[in-house]
Amino acid sequence: MSGLTHIDAAGEARMVDVGDKDVTERVGVAEGTVLMAPETLALIRSGDAKKGDVLGTARIAGIMAAKRTHDLIPLCHPLAFSSVKVDLRAEDGPPRVAVRATVKVAGRTGVEMEALTAVSVACLTVYDMVKAVDRGIRITDIRLVEKRGGKSGDFLADR
């Protein structure tokens, strides 16, 4: 278990001490997809969903979720971001909403979890906003696609 940073020598869960790490710019980028029926996507595009602006609401939910990651994931540090951006795009073939979150911080720890949390909650919000008309919606492919900064170096996922 020596490679797991949140486990101490006795096998106990712990919050990583980042006090000795350098403050650097760190970026986390995550993405996910919400698959749906063509009629549901048309409803989202038209802005006629009964609960309101689906993409706008999901964008705000994703931003709020990134800011609350440390409340949701027990061993995450609270961070003061320099930027949180959540983009949602309605796309055809197959009908879907593509979600991408980019989180930036000048700090001692990365923001991968915050980007993943933003995407997850934005996807869940899309589902919540249109579930009454499409119970077959699927949330898929939530993953980290890029990480920059920090001691462990950069990461770029295969496309």
N, C-alpha and C positions, 0 to 999 in steps of 0.2 A: 504494500500500500504506500510505499515511499513516494510514488509519483502523484498521489492525491493530496493537493494542497490544503484541503479542508478537513483532513484527518491527522490527528497528532500521533506521536509515537505509541501511545497506548490504544490507538484505534478510536479515539473519541472525536466527535465532530467539533470543529473550532472555526472561528472567524480568522482568516489570514491576517497577520500583522503586516500592514503595508507601510508602516512608519519609516522604514529605512529606504524605501523605493524612491527613485527620482520622480519628480513631477514632470510629466511629458504630455504632449497632446496625444489623445487616444481616441480612436474612432471604431465604432461597431456598426455593421450593416447587416440587417436580416431581411428575409422575405418570406412570404407565404401566399397561398392561393385559396380563394373561396370559389368552388365550382357550383354551378346552379343551372336551372332550366333557362332556355332562351327567353321565355316570358318574364322570368324574374329579373334577368339582366335588363330587359327593356323597361321594366317598371323602375329599376334603379336609375337608368339613364333619363327617363322622363321626369323624374322628381316627384312621381305620384304615389310613392309608398305612404301608407296610412300614418306611419310613425314619423315621417318627415324626410329630411335630407340624409340619405343613407351614408354616402361617402363623407360628407362633412362631419356627421356625428361620429363615424368610425375614426376619422382623423383625430378629432379631439380626444376620443377615448384612448387611442394609442399613445398620444402625447401624455395624457394623464397617467396611464399605466407605466410608462417609462419612469416617470417621476416617483412612482410608488413601488418600484421593484423591490427595494430593500424591506418594505412592509410585507411583501408576498413571498419572497425567497429568503429563508431564514439567515443565510450566511453572507448575503450581499451587503456591501457598504452603502450608506447613503451618500449620494454624490451631487455636486452642484454642476450641472451640465452647462456647457456653453451653447449647445444647440440640440434640439430634437426635431427631426423632420419625418413626417409620415406621409407617404404618397400612396394613393389608391387610384387604380386605373381599371375602368370597365373595358374588357377585351372579349373579342369573339374567337371562336374556334379552338377549344371549346368555350362556351360562355362562362365567364369568370370575372372576378375582381382580383387583380394582382395587388399585393400590399408589400411595400418596402419601407423600412424604417432605418434612419441614419441618426446615430447618437454620437455627440462629441463632448469631450471633457478635457480639461487640463488637470491631470490628477495623477494619483499613485496606483490606480487600479483601472482595469478596462471596463468597457461599457457593452460587452457582448450580451450579457443577460438583460440589460435594459432595452437593447434593440429587439431581442427575441420576445420580451414581454410586450413591447409596443405592438409588434406584428400580431402576436397571439390575441391580444385584447381587441385590436382593430378587426381582425377576422371574426372573432366572436360577436362583435358589435354588428357587423354586416349580417351575420346569421340572425341575431336577435331582431334586427330591424325588418327582416323579410320572411321570417320563419312561418308566419301565418299563411303565406301563399306558396311556400315551397319547403316542405319537410325533408326533401331529399338533398339539401345542400350538403356539400362536403368541404371541410377545411383540410387542406393538404400542404405538404412540402414546406413546412415552417423550418427554416434553417439559417444558420449563420453563413453569410456569403463573403464577408470581409471583416478583417480586424487589422487595425494599424496602431503602432505604438507599443511601448512597454518592453520589458526585458525579454519576453518570449518571442518578440519579433512580429512580423506581419504574416497574415494568412489571407489567401484568396481561394475561395472554393472553385472546384471545377464546375463549369457551366453545364 
